[in-house]
Amino acid sequence: MTLDYRTVWISDTHLGSRSAQAAPLSRFLKYLRCERLYLVGDIVDMWRLRSRWYWPGEHNNVVRRILNHTKHGTDVVFIPGNHDEGARQFLNHEFGGVRILPYDIHETADGRQLFVTHGDQYDLVVKHCPLLSMVGSAAYDLLVFANRFVNNTRARFGWRPVPLSKFIKQRVKSACMYVSRFEEVLTSEAQKRDLDGVVCGHIHSPAVETEKAIQYFNCGDWVESCTALGEREDGTIELIDGVADVERMLERGEPAFEQPDPHRLEDLIRWEPDDWPDPEAELIGAALGCARSGRL
């Protein structure tokens, strides 16, 4: 049993930071099947890796699963964002079956043409005040850390978790204006290019807006929302809850996911072929050490 889509867009996984939800992302990628997979920027958080090295096995598992998709015929396209802008020096190259592009024009099954970009180039704060952007990113990481503490406390009382950043974005006027302005600028760019819509990431606010003249889609993130965008065979694009959708699928009969332990013989025996250690993923994880020295 799998999650089947024609196209899937994922952004803002922030691998290399402690905020990344790598385990649920790895599980999502395990059960995902699609013809094309877009990695829409901020996949690897080189900003964090430069200041403090953090690359646990779960993050390597995500890289390995992405490479497994390329080996099974999926067209994987990586469009770097501001946090992994070091990869922009490799634009129009291919590594491990992953194509690196500055942006892309995706044609849906029903003939719409969508501008696919991370979106940081259209964020005035990132474009003109990079230091302020980094300060804001650090503040966001602190908010995520506080959010986890709050939700752990709420869980002890049996209460549902709350996304603090989403709460703030919905209630603070300046944050609402920022999100609205970002959407306006991106849809305007798509209109200038005579396209039908835009797919982006960057602001960690998942959205599917299809009622307007220029359609707007935002992948969300894998720090808090754990969302992606998926295109069905008829061209319909929907928001995917990467945690809940997998859980619902498993409830319909798929065995529960368990993270194998490579040091236990019984786990090695029961691993599926897709779960075997991938030397390419290990090499890519090691190569990211260049970011620590600022060479990426």
N, C-alpha and C positions, 0 to 999 in steps of 0.2 A: 504494500500500500504506500502511495506517495502523494505529495502535493504537486499536481501537474499544472503547468502554465506554459504559455507560448513565450512570454518574456517576463523577467523579474528584475526589479531595480532595488538595490540596497545601498544605503549611504551611512556615513557617520558611525562606523563601528568602533573607531578610536582604539584599535589594537595597540598595545604598548602603554596604555594608561590603565590605572586601577579602576576606572569607571566603566570600562568595557564589559558588556554582558556576553563574554565569549562562549560560555557553556551553552546557553540557549541558542546562540547563533550557530554554533557547531551542530547542534541537534537539528535546527531548521534546515541547514544545508545538507544534512545527511538524508533527509526525506524529500528534499526538493528535486523536481525534475523540470527542466525548461530547455527551450531551444537556444535562448540567449540570456545571459546574466550580465547586467550592468552593475559595476561597482562605482557608485556616483560620488566618490571623493571622501576624504577623511577616513579612509579605511585603516591606515596606519598613522598613529599620532606621533609624528616625528618631533613635534614640539616637546612632548613629554619625554621621549626617548633621549633627546639631547640633554635635558636637565637631570634626568634620573632614569637609569636603565631598568626596565621592567618588561619581561617577556616570558611569562610562564607557559607551561605545556598546553594549556587550553587555547592560548592564542596561536600556537603553532598548529593545533588541530584545525582551526578555522582556515589557515593557509592551505593545509593539506586537503581539506574538503573542496576548496575552490579549485585546486589543481586536479582533483579527481573529476570535477565537472568537465574540465577541458579534455580529459582523457576519454570521457564518455560522449564526446561530440558536441558539448555545449560551447557556443561562441561566447567567450568571456571578454568583456570590454571594461577596462579600468580608466576612469576619468578622474585624475588627481584633484584634490581640493587644497585649501590653504594649509591644513595640518600635515598633508603629505605632498606639499608643493615641490619637494626635492625630486619627486618622480617625474616632474615636468621636463627635466633634462633628457628624459628617455621617450618623449612623445613620438608617436608613429613607429615605435619599436614593439617587438613582441618578446615576452619572457615566459617560459613554461606554458605556452599556449594562450597567455593573457595579452591582449592587445591594449596598448596604452595610447589614448587619444585625448586631445584637448577638449573635445566635445563631440557629440554625434547627432545625426538627424535620424530618428527612428520612425519607420513606417509601420503603423499598426495593421492588423489583419483587415480592418475595414477601411484602410486607405488614408487615415490621418497621418500627418507628419508632425513629429514632436521634437523639440529642441531639448537635448539632454545635456545638462551641465551641472556642476556642483553648485555654482551660484555665488561663490565668494567674490568673483570679479565684478559683481553687480552690487556688492555690499560696500557702501561708502566708508564705513568704519574700518573694514579690513583693507580697503584700497588706499585710503589716505592716512589712517592712524593705526599702523600695524602694532605699535606698542600698546595702545589702548585695547586693541583686539586681544592681545595676549593676556592683559590684565583681566579682561572680561572672561576669557577662557578659564583662567585660574579661579576666578570667583565662581564660575559655573561648576567647576570640579568640587569646590568646597560645598556648594549647595547640594550636589549629588551625594557627597559624603554625609552631610547632615540629613538628607532625605532617607538614606539607608538606616541611619540611627533611629529616626522617627518611625520608620516602617517596622523595624525590628521590635521596637517598643509596642507599637500598635498590634503586632502579631501576637504578642504575649496575652493580649486581652481579647484576641479573636476578631480584631477589627481589620477591615480591608486596607491595603496600602494606598497611599495618596501620592501623586506625582507633584512635588512642590514646584518645580520649574513650570509645569503646565498651568498650575494654579496661579502663579505669578504672571505668566504671559497673558492669561485670560482676564486678569483683574487690574494689572498696572497699566495705566493709560499709555505711557511711553513705550512699553513692551508691545502692546497691541498695535500701536502706530508703526513700530519697527517691522513687525511681521507683515502688516498690511502694505507698507511701502515696499518691502522686499518682493512680495507677490506682484505688486503693480509694476515694478521695474522689470521683473523677469517676463511677465506677459507682454509688456511693451516691446521687449527685445524680440520675442517670438513673432510678434506682429510685424516688426520691421523686416524680419526675415521671410515674411509671407508664409508662416507656419501655422498649424492649428492649435498648438499648445506647447507647454514646457514641462519637463520633468527635472526636478532638482532636489537638493538636500540642504545642508549647511545650517539651517536655523533650528533643527530638531523639533519641527512642528509638522507632523504628518497631516496631509490634506489631499482631498480629491474634490476638485471644483470643476464640474462639467457643464454647468448651466450658463456660463459666460461665453462670449464670442471666442475668446482665447482661453482654452482650458489650462488649468493649473494643477500639477500633481507634485506633492512633496513626499519623499520616501519616509521621513521621520528619522529615527536613529536606533542604535543598539546600545544606548547608555541608559535610557529610561523606558521609552515606549516600546522598543523591540518590534518595530514595524518594517514592512517592505511594501512595494507596489507590485502587483501581478497583472499581466495581460492574459485574458482568456483567448481561446481559439477564435472567438467571434470579434475580437478587438476590444471588448469591454475591459477597462482598467479598474481594479479595486484595491482597497487597502487591505493588507495582510497583517493580522496579528500573529507575529512569529512564534509566540508562546502558546496562546490559546488555540490557534488552528492546529498546531501539532498535537496538543493534548486531546483535542476532539477527535483527530484522526486515530490516535492511539487507542482511544476508548472504543473505537469501532472494530478493534481486533488486532492492531499491530502490537507486537511485544514492546514493553516499556524500555526506554532507552537507558543504558547504563554505560558509564565511561569505563572502557577497559583499562586494566592495569598491565602495561607492557612487561612488568617484571614477574608476572604470574603465568606459569605454563598453561593453566586451564583457560586463562583469558586469551592467550595467543591462539589456542586451538579453536576457540569458539568465535574468534573475530571473523567478520565478513571480509571478503577481498578488499572492499573500499576502505576498511578500517586498518589495513596493514600500514605500518610506518612507511612514509614516503620520503626518500632521501632528498628529493627536490625541495620539499617543504622544510626539511632540516637545514638545507643550504640557504634557502631564502631567509629563514629565521636568523641564521648566523650572519648573513650579509647585512641585515638591518643594524648590526653593530656599528656599521659605518655612520649611521645617524648619530650615534653617541659622540662621535668625534667631529660632527658637523660636516662630514663629507657628503651627506645627502640632504 
